[in-house]
Amino acid sequence: MSQPRLVLFVALPGMGLLDLTGPQTVFWAASRYMEAVGRPGYARRTVSLTGGLVRAAEGVELDTSPVAEFTGQEVDTIVVPGAPEIEQALDGATELACWLAEMSRRARRTASVCTGTFFLAQAGLLTGKRAATHWLMCDLLKKRFPSVEVDRDAIFVQEGPVWTSAGVTAGIDLSLALVEADCGRDIAMKVARELVVFLKRPGGQSQFSEVLQSQVEDGGAFDDLHHWISENLGREDLTVELLAKKARMSPRNFSRVYRQTTGRTPAKAVEMFRLEAARRLLETSTRNVDEIARQCGFGNEERMRVTFQRHLFVSPMEYRMRFSR
């Protein structure tokens, strides 16, 4: 490619400022490194439907070009930020959705940050596809757009030419992934080092702690049980019967109440607690993978690998390579 790739950053009233400026900084830094070795970088433009000043939720105003200026140009990437007051923003976004639906057919790829996923869904770009958004907004995304397969854990998700990411700083992870796909790992590594971020959290790294989330979801009803599970993950007999006994309930009633309260089965909860414990050990310890698998109750390395692949889309060794401290 002899010409810079054109990237359009779509500004909209009430957007989260970092949703937009985080990716802009990644592409700007990548361009500097690409140009330093005689390769074209990115032509970056901040646009809005009508052009002019657009005020972010934080009160900062950005000067934008009207999207009409780029109608006949070859667009490489479109980046759409989210907005803290997403329902209010959606109500006035019909014209934006129409433009996204049309422009995305011509662009090589379209990406969203945080609740920007809602705008892509409104434009029909996510029908029947998997997508990520801020974990607090997953239920709302599923409610408003039932055809979207909401991935509640992923940092970012790629579905063909459409990329979606989780909350705020996850837009930087997504942008690094886009730069790596275009320019190679070496350039992306240089950008990550300059921005003092990890390269790169894979799309599967969990957005939040299962332990903390369980405390939020159940209102503390099972705090003692969850603490006991965390202290006994090495046991392979964490059955419904044993957990029910610890909770002083019958197995049948325990299973019903637990799922009703937390939104998941006891078996799934144990699996997620084991997964989180294994992640922490892979990040912070030098123990071998098989030892970690046994300590966390997976029994063996293969069972842990299958669990990692199912939930995080990476193997335990890949996870350690990316996140080991």
C-alpha positions as CSV (number, residue, x, y, z in Angstrom):
1,M,0.0,0.0,0.0
2,S,1.5,3.3,-1.1
3,Q,-1.1,5.7,0.4
4,P,-2.0,6.2,4.1
5,R,-5.1,4.3,5.3
6,L,-8.0,6.6,5.9
7,V,-9.5,6.2,9.4
8,L,-12.7,8.1,10.3
9,F,-13.3,8.8,14.0
10,V,-17.0,9.5,14.4
11,A,-17.7,12.2,17.0
12,L,-21.2,12.4,18.5
13,P,-22.8,14.7,21.2
14,G,-22.3,13.3,24.7
15,M,-19.7,10.7,23.7
16,G,-17.0,9.5,26.1
17,L,-13.9,11.5,25.3
18,L,-11.4,8.6,25.9
19,D,-13.5,6.3,23.7
20,L,-12.4,8.5,20.8
21,T,-9.0,9.9,21.9
22,G,-7.6,6.6,23.0
23,P,-7.9,5.0,19.6
24,Q,-6.8,8.2,17.9
25,T,-3.6,8.2,19.9
26,V,-2.9,4.6,19.0
27,F,-3.3,5.3,15.3
28,W,-1.3,8.5,15.6
29,A,1.6,6.8,17.3
30,A,1.5,3.9,14.8
31,S,1.7,6.4,11.9
32,R,4.8,7.9,13.3
33,Y,6.6,4.6,13.6
34,M,5.4,3.5,10.1
35,E,6.6,6.8,8.5
36,A,9.9,6.5,10.2
37,V,10.6,3.3,8.2
38,G,9.3,4.7,5.0
39,R,5.9,3.1,5.1
40,P,2.5,4.8,4.9
41,G,0.7,5.2,8.1
42,Y,-2.9,6.4,8.8
43,A,-4.7,9.5,7.6
44,R,-6.8,10.3,10.6
45,R,-10.0,12.4,10.5
46,T,-12.5,13.3,13.2
47,V,-15.9,13.6,11.6
48,S,-19.5,14.1,12.5
49,L,-22.8,14.2,10.5
50,T,-22.8,18.0,10.0
51,G,-19.3,19.0,10.9
52,G,-18.3,21.7,13.4
53,L,-17.8,21.5,17.1
54,V,-19.0,18.4,19.0
55,R,-19.2,18.4,22.8
56,A,-18.1,15.3,24.6
57,A,-19.7,14.2,27.9
58,E,-16.7,15.6,29.8
59,G,-17.4,19.1,28.3
60,V,-14.5,19.1,25.8
61,E,-15.4,20.2,22.3
62,L,-13.8,18.7,19.2
63,D,-13.7,20.3,15.8
64,T,-15.0,17.9,13.2
65,S,-15.4,17.6,9.4
66,P,-18.7,16.7,7.9
67,V,-19.0,13.1,6.8
68,A,-20.1,14.3,3.3
69,E,-16.5,15.3,2.6
70,F,-15.5,11.6,2.5
71,T,-18.4,10.2,0.4
72,G,-16.2,9.5,-2.6
73,Q,-13.0,8.5,-0.8
74,E,-11.7,5.1,0.0
75,V,-12.3,4.6,3.8
76,D,-10.2,2.0,5.6
77,T,-11.6,2.0,9.1
78,I,-14.5,3.7,10.9
79,V,-14.3,4.0,14.7
80,V,-17.4,4.8,16.7
81,P,-17.2,5.8,20.4
82,G,-19.8,5.2,23.1
83,A,-21.8,7.6,25.2
84,P,-22.4,7.4,29.0
85,E,-26.1,8.3,28.4
86,I,-26.4,5.7,25.7
87,E,-30.3,5.4,25.6
88,Q,-30.6,9.2,25.2
89,A,-27.9,9.2,22.5
90,L,-29.7,6.4,20.6
91,D,-32.9,8.3,20.5
92,G,-31.4,10.9,18.3
93,A,-29.1,8.6,16.2
94,T,-31.3,7.5,13.4
95,E,-29.4,9.5,10.8
96,L,-26.1,8.2,12.2
97,A,-27.3,4.6,11.9
98,C,-28.2,5.1,8.3
99,W,-24.8,6.6,7.5
100,L,-23.1,3.8,9.3
101,A,-25.1,1.2,7.5
102,E,-24.1,2.7,4.1
103,M,-20.5,3.6,4.9
104,S,-19.7,0.3,6.5
105,R,-20.4,-1.4,3.2
106,R,-17.7,0.6,1.6
107,A,-15.1,0.7,4.4
108,R,-12.8,-2.2,5.0
109,R,-13.8,-2.5,8.7
110,T,-15.9,-0.8,11.3
111,A,-15.1,-0.7,15.0
112,S,-16.9,0.5,18.2
113,V,-15.7,1.3,21.7
114,C,-17.7,0.7,24.8
115,T,-21.4,1.6,24.2
116,G,-20.5,2.5,20.6
117,T,-21.6,-1.1,20.0
118,F,-25.2,0.1,20.4
119,F,-24.8,2.4,17.3
120,L,-23.5,-0.5,15.3
121,A,-26.4,-2.6,16.4
122,Q,-28.8,0.1,15.5
123,A,-27.3,0.2,12.0
124,G,-27.9,-3.5,11.6
125,L,-24.2,-4.4,11.6
126,L,-24.4,-6.9,14.4
127,T,-27.5,-8.9,13.6
128,G,-26.8,-12.5,14.5
129,K,-23.2,-11.6,15.4
130,R,-21.2,-11.8,18.7
131,A,-20.3,-8.4,20.2
132,A,-18.7,-6.9,23.3
133,T,-19.6,-3.8,25.2
134,H,-19.1,-2.4,28.7
135,W,-20.1,-5.2,31.1
136,L,-22.6,-2.9,32.9
137,M,-24.5,-2.4,29.6
138,C,-24.7,-6.1,28.5
139,D,-28.2,-6.6,29.7
140,L,-29.4,-3.4,28.0
141,L,-27.7,-4.3,24.7
142,K,-29.4,-7.7,24.8
143,K,-32.8,-6.1,25.6
144,R,-32.7,-3.5,22.9
145,F,-31.1,-5.8,20.3
146,P,-32.1,-9.4,21.0
147,S,-30.4,-10.7,17.8
148,V,-27.0,-9.7,19.0
149,E,-25.0,-12.4,20.8
150,V,-23.6,-10.5,23.7
151,D,-20.2,-11.6,25.0
152,R,-20.2,-10.4,28.6
153,D,-16.5,-11.2,29.2
154,A,-14.5,-10.2,26.1
155,I,-12.3,-7.2,25.9
156,F,-13.0,-7.0,22.2
157,V,-14.6,-9.2,19.6
158,Q,-14.0,-9.5,15.8
159,E,-16.8,-10.7,13.6
160,G,-15.5,-10.4,10.1
161,P,-15.1,-6.7,9.2
162,V,-16.9,-5.6,12.4
163,W,-15.0,-5.1,15.7
164,T,-16.5,-4.2,19.0
165,S,-14.8,-3.6,22.4
166,A,-15.6,-3.3,26.0
167,G,-15.5,-0.3,28.2
168,V,-13.4,2.8,27.6
169,T,-9.7,1.7,27.8
170,A,-10.6,-1.5,26.0
171,G,-10.7,0.7,22.9
172,I,-6.9,1.0,23.2
173,D,-6.6,-2.8,23.2
174,L,-8.8,-3.0,20.2
175,S,-6.9,-0.3,18.3
176,L,-3.6,-2.1,19.1
177,A,-5.1,-5.3,17.6
178,L,-6.1,-3.4,14.5
179,V,-2.6,-1.8,14.2
180,E,-1.0,-5.2,14.7
181,A,-3.2,-6.7,11.9
182,D,-2.2,-3.9,9.5
183,C,1.4,-3.1,10.5
184,G,2.8,-6.1,12.2
185,R,3.5,-7.0,15.8
186,D,6.8,-4.9,16.0
187,I,5.0,-1.6,15.3
188,A,2.2,-2.5,17.7
189,M,4.7,-3.3,20.4
190,K,6.4,0.0,19.9
191,V,3.1,1.8,20.2
192,A,2.2,-0.1,23.3
193,R,5.5,0.7,25.0
194,E,5.1,4.3,24.1
195,L,1.6,4.4,25.6
196,V,2.8,2.3,28.6
197,V,0.1,-0.3,28.1
198,F,0.2,-4.1,27.8
199,L,0.3,-5.5,24.3
200,K,-2.2,-6.7,24.0
201,R,-5.0,-7.9,26.2
202,P,-6.5,-10.6,24.0
203,G,-10.2,-10.3,23.2
204,G,-10.9,-13.0,25.8
205,Q,-9.4,-11.4,28.9
206,S,-12.2,-11.0,31.4
207,Q,-13.5,-7.5,32.1
208,F,-14.0,-8.0,35.8
209,S,-13.4,-10.2,38.8
210,E,-15.8,-13.1,39.1
211,V,-15.5,-12.9,42.9
212,L,-16.4,-9.2,43.0
213,Q,-19.2,-9.7,40.5
214,S,-20.7,-12.6,42.4
215,Q,-20.9,-10.3,45.5
216,V,-22.7,-7.7,43.5
217,E,-25.2,-10.1,41.9
218,D,-26.2,-12.1,45.0
219,G,-26.3,-9.1,47.4
220,G,-24.0,-11.0,49.8
221,A,-26.3,-13.9,50.3
222,F,-23.6,-16.4,49.4
223,D,-20.5,-14.5,50.5
224,D,-19.5,-17.1,53.1
225,L,-20.0,-19.9,50.6
226,H,-18.0,-18.1,47.9
227,H,-15.2,-17.5,50.4
228,W,-15.1,-21.2,51.3
229,I,-15.1,-22.2,47.6
230,S,-12.1,-19.8,47.0
231,E,-10.3,-21.4,49.8
232,N,-11.0,-25.0,48.6
233,L,-10.6,-24.8,44.9
234,G,-8.1,-27.6,44.9
235,R,-10.8,-30.1,45.9
236,E,-12.3,-32.0,43.0
237,D,-15.5,-32.9,44.9
238,L,-17.1,-29.4,44.9
239,T,-20.4,-30.9,44.0
240,V,-23.9,-29.5,44.3
241,E,-24.4,-31.8,47.3
242,L,-21.3,-30.5,49.1
243,L,-22.0,-26.9,48.4
244,A,-25.6,-27.3,49.5
245,K,-24.4,-28.8,52.7
246,K,-22.1,-25.8,53.3
247,A,-25.0,-23.5,52.6
248,R,-27.3,-25.5,54.9
249,M,-29.8,-26.2,52.2
250,S,-31.1,-29.2,50.4
251,P,-29.4,-29.8,47.0
252,R,-32.5,-29.2,45.0
253,N,-33.5,-26.0,46.9
254,F,-29.9,-24.8,46.8
255,S,-29.5,-25.2,43.0
256,R,-32.8,-23.4,42.5
257,V,-32.1,-20.5,44.8
258,Y,-28.4,-20.1,43.8
259,R,-29.3,-19.9,40.1
260,Q,-32.2,-17.5,40.8
261,T,-29.9,-15.3,42.9
262,T,-26.7,-15.3,40.9
263,G,-27.8,-16.1,37.4
264,R,-25.7,-19.2,37.0
265,T,-25.6,-22.8,38.2
266,P,-23.4,-23.8,41.1
267,A,-21.2,-25.9,38.7
268,K,-20.7,-22.9,36.4
269,A,-19.8,-20.7,39.4
270,V,-17.1,-23.2,40.6
271,E,-15.7,-23.3,37.1
272,M,-15.5,-19.5,36.9
273,F,-13.9,-19.3,40.3
274,R,-11.3,-21.8,39.3
275,L,-10.7,-20.0,36.0
276,E,-10.1,-16.7,37.9
277,A,-7.7,-18.3,40.4
278,A,-5.8,-19.9,37.6
279,R,-5.5,-16.6,35.8
280,R,-4.1,-14.9,38.8
281,L,-1.5,-17.6,39.3
282,L,-0.5,-17.5,35.7
283,E,0.0,-13.7,36.0
284,T,1.8,-13.6,39.3
285,S,3.6,-17.0,39.9
286,T,6.3,-19.1,38.3
287,R,4.5,-22.4,38.9
288,N,4.2,-24.7,35.9
289,V,0.8,-25.0,34.2
290,D,0.1,-28.5,35.3
291,E,0.7,-27.6,39.0
292,I,-1.6,-24.6,38.7
293,A,-4.3,-26.8,37.1
294,R,-4.2,-29.2,40.0
295,Q,-4.1,-26.4,42.6
296,C,-7.2,-24.8,41.1
297,G,-9.1,-28.1,40.9
298,F,-9.0,-28.7,37.2
299,G,-7.3,-32.0,37.8
300,N,-4.9,-31.7,34.9
301,E,-3.5,-29.3,32.3
302,E,-5.8,-30.5,29.5
303,R,-9.0,-29.8,31.4
304,M,-7.7,-26.3,32.3
305,R,-6.7,-25.7,28.7
306,V,-10.2,-26.6,27.4
307,T,-11.8,-24.2,30.0
308,F,-9.4,-21.4,29.0
309,Q,-10.2,-21.8,25.3
310,R,-13.9,-21.9,25.9
311,H,-14.0,-18.7,28.0
312,L,-11.0,-16.7,27.0
313,F,-10.1,-18.0,23.5
314,V,-6.5,-18.5,24.5
315,S,-4.5,-21.4,26.0
316,P,-3.0,-21.1,29.6
317,M,0.4,-20.7,28.1
318,E,-0.7,-17.9,25.7
319,Y,-2.4,-16.2,28.6
320,R,0.8,-16.4,30.7
321,M,3.0,-15.0,27.8
322,R,0.7,-12.0,27.5
323,F,0.1,-11.2,31.2
324,S,2.9,-12.6,33.3
325,R,4.3,-9.9,35.6
